[in-house]
Amino acid sequence: MKSRTLVALGVVCLLPLFACGDDDPTGTNGNGTPSAIQTGVWSATTGADFSFDFTVVSGASSINEVELSMSSWRCGNAGAILSGTITTTYSSGPQISNRAFTCTLDVNGDPMGSDWPVTISGTFANSGSEASGTWEASIAGGTCSGTWTASR
């Protein structure tokens, strides 16, 4: 009987240790302020037939590059099916303000052709290591949109 009582007490004493596994569930520094946005390359998934990477510059003030990778991507009812990679490098890239950004890139590889814009908007979470947002594209007469998530 004593061993059961000791075992039960041991389990009760250990439960609080496991219940507090996340030191900061709000994603802040523990003082209510958001953590710094991590710099470097972020990889985003979209749920569509493309993904993209974007690079946050040192100081997290802007984005200086977006690389969109497509694999037989068709936007809406457009006749174009896109595959390959488009990289856009910015000298003074889209600014990050209030943890949010918007950038637009052209996925039409023909410089003489019409623009096929893809607009990506996003917000960095308080953790500084996660981001999410929306994307919208107008390609060869088709339009499509969706959401994306990224972590670092």
Secondary structure as GFF3:
##gff-version 3
##sequence-region A 1 152
A	DSSP	alpha_helix	2	19	.	.	.	ID=ss1
A	DSSP	beta_strand	40	45	.	.	.	ID=ss2
A	DSSP	beta_strand	50	56	.	.	.	ID=ss3
A	DSSP	beta_strand	63	73	.	.	.	ID=ss4
A	DSSP	beta_strand	82	89	.	.	.	ID=ss5
A	DSSP	beta_strand	100	106	.	.	.	ID=ss6
A	DSSP	beta_strand	117	124	.	.	.	ID=ss7
A	DSSP	beta_strand	130	139	.	.	.	ID=ss8
A	DSSP	beta_strand	142	151	.	.	.	ID=ss9
###
